[in-house]
């Protein structure tokens, strides 16, 4: 069974970037990833947007719909399956395997071996915040809000028994 995925943006995102982050973390071509959760740090309001793939309702892949969805959750619509948290303690995920994606020039790729029941995928434009990362991958020029695309590809490959993507050269 594939581990639960928890995608966390450590950088503050605007509503538009949060919509892309949530969509790229949760949506697949045929629906919603029920084994995934997206947590986006918002710039306005200064809070965290929490969305569980098991509970999300009416999230659509197009930008206008997903942006409207995020704005509705921010203004208090609880029927959509999202929640706004004023504070988030990343220590609550200490039992998860942590994989960091960041914009730092160097990154150490460590073989994952077998994964625990949940995987925390943390995304940051700078060097990774200390969340106990076992594996780190560079995002390069990719914006943080698109990071879950890369994280999901890597974990899908790993869960299918395929080799993780290796660096050229």
N, C-alpha and C positions, 0 to 999 in steps of 0.2 A: 504494500500500500504506500502511495506517495505521501511524503510529509506535508503537513499544513504549511502554507507559505504566508508570511507576514511581511508585507512591503512597507517600509517606513522612509518617508522623505525627511531628512534631518535639516534641510534648507527650507526657509519660509517660502511658500508659493502663493501666488495670486489665485483668484478663483479659476481663471482659464487654465493655468498650469496644473492646479489641483484636479480639475476635470480630466485633463489628459492623463495625469498620474493614476487616478482611480480607474479610468477606462483601460489603460494599458496594464494595470495590475490584475483587473478582474475579468475583462471581457475576452472571449475567444470567438472564433467564427460561428460557432453553433450555440452560444449562450454565455453563461457566467461561470467562472471558476468557483465552484462551491468550496474548494479547499484553500481559498485565499482570502486574506484580509488586507485592505489598504489603509494606511495611516499617513495622512498628509499634514505637515506643519503649515498652518496658514499664516499669511502676513497680516491680513485684515479679515476678521478679527484675529487678534493674537491668541490662537487656540489650535487644537488638533481636530481634524476631520477623520473619523473612524468609520469604515465601511466594511462589513462582512459580506463575503460572497454568498453565504448561506441565507442572509436576511435581506439583501438588496432587492429593491423593486423598481421597475421602470427606468433603469439605467440604459441608455442607448448610445451607440458608438459615434453618432455625429456630434460635432462640436456644439452646435446650438442647444441640442437636447441635453448633453452632459453638463454644459455650463449652467443651464437652467436648473438642472438637477442639483448641482452643488450649491447654487444660490438658494434654492428652496430648503435644503438641509440647513444651511447657515442661518436662515431666517426662522427655523423652528419646525419644519415639516418632518415629523417623526414617522410618517407612514411609508417613507421611501427606503427605510432600512439603514440610514446613516445617522451618526450622532456627532455632536460637537463636545469636545472635552476641553476644559480650561487648562488642564495640566496632564502630562503623561510621564510616567516613570518607566524608562526603558529597562530598569532593573527587573520589572515584572516579567520580562522575557528571558531571564537568565537561564532557564531550562532549554531554550531553543539553541540550535546551531546557528551561529552568526556568520553571515557572508557580507562583506562590505564592497560597495561599488563607489568609486570616488574619482575626483578629477586630479588627483596627485600625479606627478610625472612618473613615479615608480610605484609598482605594486608587486606584491609577492603572491604568486599563485601556489597554493598548497593543495595537494590532492585531498579530496573530501572523504574518501573512504565510504563508510556507511553513514547515512544521515539519521538524526534523531527524529522524533515524531513531529517536530515543528522546526522551521527554518526562518530566521529573521534576516531579511534582505534590507540592508541599510544603504541609503543613497545620499551622497553629499558632494558638493562641488569642490570642496577643499579636501584636506587629509581627513581620513575617517575619524569620527568621534569614537572614543573608547567604548565599544559595546562587546568587547571580547571576541573580535573577529578571528575565525580560523582560516578563512580564505579571503583574499582581497583581489579585486579586479579593477583595472582603470576604466573609467567611462570615456576618457579622452575628451573630444570636443562635444560629446553628446550631452544635452541639457538633462538635469536631474529628473525632471518630470517624465522623461522618456526612458529612464533607467529600468523600470519593471519589464520592458520589452526584452532587454538583454537578460535580466534575471530569470524570467520565465523560459527563455530559450535554453539557457544553461541547465536549469533544473529539469525541463522536459527531456533534454538529451540525457542527463544523468539518470532520470527515472526510467528511461527506455533502455538503459544499458549501453548507451552510446558514449564515446569518448567526449570529454569536455573539450570545448574549443581551445586550441593551443595557440600560443603566440607565434607569428612567423619568424623564421630565422633561427 
